[in-house]
Amino acid sequence: MDQTDEEEVSFVAQEKANPNIKLPVYLVYEDDGYYVVRINDLSSNWEALAFDLYQENEEKETVNVEGVTRDSETDSTEEIDAHALITTLYSDQRKTKKGKEQKTNKNMRF
């Protein structure tokens, strides 16, 4: 993702069990469009998580709202904050069983 000085990103995280509660997300590190974030206040037994990435622009966008409103005497344009959803990531935690053909290699380094 290319970023200019005027553009910033913001994050929103929500648990599947409590979709109306936005969890606190903190930017830990950023380098050339790569982000490390920390999500706080996850319940200890969370099952699934949605993580939204938004791109924000300091400038306001002018949007044509003609045809959206019924009152034709009102202004046909409106300024709104530029706040665009880039992507949503989903995560869950599951326990999986190791197959018989899978063996643990104690010499493997990560």
Secondary structure as the mmCIF struct_conf table of DSSP 4:
data_model
#
loop_
_struct_conf.conf_type_id
_struct_conf.id
_struct_conf.beg_label_comp_id
_struct_conf.beg_label_asym_id
_struct_conf.beg_label_seq_id
_struct_conf.end_label_comp_id
_struct_conf.end_label_asym_id
_struct_conf.end_label_seq_id
TURN_TY1_P TURN_TY1_P1 ASP A 5 GLU A 6
STRN STRN1 GLU A 7 GLU A 15
BEND BEND1 LYS A 16 ALA A 17
TURN_TY1_P TURN_TY1_P2 PRO A 19 ASN A 20
BEND BEND2 ILE A 21 ILE A 21
HELX_LH_PP_P HELX_LH_PP_P1 LYS A 22 LYS A 22
STRN STRN2 LEU A 23 LEU A 23
HELX_LH_PP_P HELX_LH_PP_P2 PRO A 24 PRO A 24
STRN STRN3 VAL A 25 ASP A 31
TURN_TY1_P TURN_TY1_P3 ASP A 32 GLY A 33
STRN STRN4 TYR A 34 ILE A 39
TURN_TY1_P TURN_TY1_P4 SER A 44 ASN A 45
STRN STRN5 ALA A 48 ASN A 64
TURN_TY1_P TURN_TY1_P5 GLU A 66 VAL A 68
BEND BEND3 THR A 69 ARG A 70
TURN_TY1_P TURN_TY1_P6 SER A 72 GLU A 73
BEND BEND4 THR A 74 THR A 74
BEND BEND5 SER A 76 SER A 76
STRN STRN6 THR A 77 ASP A 92
HELX_LH_PP_P HELX_LH_PP_P3 LYS A 97 GLY A 99
TURN_TY1_P TURN_TY1_P7 LYS A 100 GLU A 101
TURN_TY1_P TURN_TY1_P8 LYS A 106 ASN A 107
#
